Amino acid sequence: MRERLALYLDLIRWNRPAGWLLLLWPSLAALWVAADGWPGWHLLAVFVLGTVLMRSAGCCINDVADREFDRHVKRTAERPVTRGAVSVREALLVGALLALAAFGLVLTTNPATIVWSFAGLAVTLIYPYAKRYVSMPQAVLGVAFSFGIPLAFVAVGGASLTWQDINLQTLNDVVPMQAWGLMLFNLFWVLAYDTEYAMVDRDDDLRIGMKTSAITLGRHDVSAIMAFYAVYLCGWYGLLASEKLGGAWTFALCLAALQAVWHFLLILDRSRDGCFRAFRLNHWLGGTVFAGIAVSYALR
């Protein structure tokens, strides 16, 4: 039993928390903006636990979908499903249980959040297969990894809605344009760090015919990544200007920009180690942005 548990923990990347932190920081930042400050312990717990559970479920789905490709990639050849230590059926069962647990948390919020959560689940299921057909599947991942932003606004703004109130109009109204804007610009951050990630496997992906942004961008990959970082940070700064967050927010964005410059130095020679390190350090950049928002609301 202990051996199976160790395999399941490896399956969901338990020892690599950077993945769920990349999901968590923008969701929490949106939660603070939507609530105009502290959102309360209940919503905080729902989003933290839900993020960990859904990212873990996504790993199960991704490994099943990519099992034939992963065996040809150095970095992924030893994943539990790929090497046959965990069966496809087991992996899907673990993923389903984790997704159900996350849905149980969503059920404690409000009807609008419950309905919108199915859209987030759909994107999660679509992404693993996008790499076969989309030249920049990182954009699809960007939607999946940014969907916590509109959900945060729905969780706060839809608190007074009942099932009788739910229709297409109310579901649309409960997500303000600010939420969609934050989601759009956050997508560019995902493009930045996941292109760094794709640069690690570029040689293997070219050999097996996988589509990635690193391959599509070619020799413009580094400059594109820096442009993605700039669009993300400038976009969030512009969208939150009306919140009057003050100096702490500006200072946090400057720190985030300096981290982006550090990543530029890491990926400049396109080495596997440098690109992978830049990717893994991105959760600090996202954490800095969230901290600037949380501190600014606390000081207002």
Helices and strands as residue ranges (DSSP letters): H 2-11, H 18-35, H 41-65, H 67-70, H 88-106, H 111-130, H 138-146, H 148-157, G 163-165, H 168-173, H 177-200, H 202-208, H 213-217, G 218-220, H 221-239, G 241-243, H 247-267, H 272-299
